């Protein structure tokens, strides 16, 4: 685990377009397995089966041969905090509940979170303004897992998720910005109010 944590900031050390303003770009898909309750309704037996099915899908697909698995409940609070600060896991996974896992690729810029708010959160994070590239990597994760997993999908609503705001594509794309001038001038709040109507 120590060896893994030593390299979790690989993507941060890289360079990317507009890096002086855009710290990172991220694309994330939310997915659920069709044959199981959402996490809010599932019991320990369901969650264990979800982890087994996802693990089998990953182990049996050549795309994931370089991915490593971490059982989040087996690592320390400090190690979980390190993964969170590196943006490889979410605050929900950082809690370290049983049956939560994360799979990381060797470049430490793609992660698969198991049993977060949804059964699966697939994400790619890259330095700078690289929205198209993060989306391409997230699409590869989604396509490869979709080869072996039957996702919860509705012809009317799209991919079904625990939170209605994610239903449809299940996709969220975001950038993290470094805006020291606005912060020093205390204009961040004004900016947030201005952009909220645009979603």
C-alpha positions in Angstrom: 0.0 0.0 0.0 2.9 2.4 0.8 4.2 1.9 -2.7 0.8 2.8 -4.2 0.3 5.9 -2.1 3.8 7.1 -3.1 2.5 7.5 -6.7 -1.1 8.6 -6.2 -0.2 12.2 -7.1 1.2 11.1 -10.6 -1.5 13.0 -12.5 -0.9 16.1 -10.3 2.8 16.2 -11.2 1.9 16.1 -15.0 1.4 19.2 -17.1 -1.6 20.1 -19.2 -3.1 22.9 -21.2 -4.0 26.1 -19.3 -2.5 24.5 -16.1 -1.8 28.0 -14.6 -5.6 28.3 -14.2 -7.1 24.8 -14.6 -5.7 22.5 -11.9 -7.5 19.4 -13.2 -10.2 18.0 -15.5 -12.4 15.1 -14.5 -15.1 13.0 -16.2 -17.2 10.6 -14.0 -19.9 8.1 -14.8 -22.4 6.8 -12.3 -23.6 3.2 -12.9 -25.7 0.6 -11.1 -26.1 -3.2 -11.7 -29.4 -4.1 -13.0 -30.1 -7.1 -10.8 -29.6 -5.5 -7.4 -31.2 -2.8 -5.2 -29.6 0.6 -5.0 -27.3 0.9 -2.0 -29.9 2.7 0.1 -32.1 -0.4 -0.1 -29.5 -3.2 -0.3 -28.4 -5.3 2.6 -24.9 -6.8 3.3 -25.7 -9.8 1.2 -26.6 -7.6 -1.8 -23.5 -5.5 -1.4 -21.2 -8.5 -1.2 -22.7 -9.9 -4.4 -22.3 -6.5 -6.1 -18.6 -6.5 -5.2 -18.1 -10.1 -6.4 -19.8 -9.5 -9.7 -17.8 -6.3 -10.3 -14.6 -8.0 -9.3 -15.2 -10.9 -11.7 -16.0 -8.5 -14.5 -12.7 -6.6 -13.9 -10.5 -9.7 -13.4 -11.9 -11.3 -16.6 -11.4 -8.3 -18.9 -7.9 -7.6 -20.5 -8.5 -3.8 -20.3 -8.1 -4.0 -16.5 -5.0 -6.2 -16.3 -2.9 -3.3 -14.9 -5.5 -2.1 -12.4 -4.9 -2.8 -8.7 -7.7 -3.4 -6.1 -7.9 -1.7 -2.7 -10.4 -2.8 -0.1 -11.1 0.6 1.5 -12.0 -0.8 4.9 -8.6 -2.6 5.1 -6.5 0.6 4.9 -5.9 3.3 7.5 -7.7 6.6 7.8 -4.5 8.4 6.7 -4.2 6.2 3.6 -7.9 6.9 2.7 -7.3 10.6 3.2 -4.3 10.4 0.8 -6.5 8.8 -1.9 -9.2 11.4 -1.3 -6.8 14.4 -1.5 -5.5 12.9 -4.8 -9.1 12.9 -6.0 -8.9 9.1 -6.7 -11.8 8.4 -4.3 -14.7 10.5 -3.1 -15.6 11.6 0.4 -18.2 8.8 0.6 -15.7 6.1 -0.2 -13.2 7.7 2.2 -15.5 6.7 5.1 -14.2 3.1 4.5 -17.4 1.1 4.9 -17.3 -2.6 4.3 -17.7 -3.8 0.7 -16.3 -0.5 -0.6 -13.4 -0.9 -3.0 -11.4 1.2 -5.4 -9.6 0.0 -8.5 -6.7 2.2 -9.7 -4.8 2.1 -13.0 -1.0 2.2 -13.1 -1.0 5.9 -14.2 -3.1 6.7 -11.1 -5.5 8.8 -13.3 -8.4 6.4 -13.5 -10.3 4.9 -10.7 -13.4 2.7 -10.3 -15.2 3.2 -7.0 -17.4 0.3 -5.9 -20.4 0.9 -3.6 -20.2 4.6 -3.3 -23.6 6.4 -3.7 -24.1 4.0 -6.7 -22.7 0.6 -7.3 -20.1 2.1 -9.6 -18.4 5.4 -10.1 -16.0 5.4 -13.0 -13.7 8.4 -13.3 -10.7 9.8 -15.1 -8.7 12.8 -13.8 -6.0 14.7 -15.7 -3.9 17.8 -15.1 -4.9 21.1 -16.8 -7.8 21.6 -19.3 -8.2 18.1 -20.9 -11.9 17.6 -20.9 -12.0 15.5 -24.1 -9.2 13.2 -23.0 -10.7 12.6 -19.6 -14.0 11.8 -21.3 -12.2 9.4 -23.6 -10.6 7.6 -20.7 -13.9 7.4 -18.8 -15.7 6.1 -21.9 -13.1 3.3 -22.1 -13.7 2.3 -18.5 -17.5 2.4 -19.1 -17.3 0.4 -22.3 -15.0 -2.2 -20.9 -17.1 -2.8 -17.8 -20.3 -2.8 -19.8 -18.9 -5.8 -21.8 -19.3 -8.0 -18.7 -21.9 -6.1 -16.5 -25.6 -5.6 -17.1 -26.2 -1.9 -16.2 -29.5 -0.7 -14.8 -31.0 1.1 -17.8 -34.4 2.4 -18.9 -35.3 3.2 -22.4 -37.3 6.2 -21.1 -34.9 7.6 -18.5 -31.4 6.3 -19.5 -29.0 4.9 -16.9 -30.7 4.6 -13.5 -28.9 6.1 -10.6 -29.5 6.6 -6.8 -29.7 10.4 -7.3 -32.2 11.6 -9.9 -29.9 14.4 -11.0 -27.4 11.7 -12.3 -30.1 9.7 -14.2 -29.7 9.7 -18.0 -26.1 9.6 -19.1 -24.8 9.4 -15.5 -22.0 11.7 -16.7 -20.5 14.6 -14.8 -17.7 16.6 -16.3 -15.9 19.2 -14.2 -12.7 21.3 -13.9 -10.9 22.5 -10.8 -9.8 26.1 -11.1 -7.1 28.1 -9.4 -8.4 31.7 -9.1 -6.2 33.4 -6.5 -7.0 36.9 -7.8 -10.7 36.5 -7.3 -10.1 34.9 -3.9 -7.9 37.8 -2.7 -10.4 40.4 -4.0 -13.2 38.3 -2.2 -15.1 38.0 -5.5 -15.5 34.2 -5.5 -19.0 34.4 -3.9 -20.1 37.0 -6.5 -18.9 34.7 -9.2 -20.7 31.6 -7.8 -23.9 33.6 -7.6 -23.5 34.7 -11.2 -22.9 31.3 -12.7 -25.5 29.3 -10.7 -28.4 30.2 -13.1 -26.3 28.5 -15.8 -26.2 25.2 -13.9 
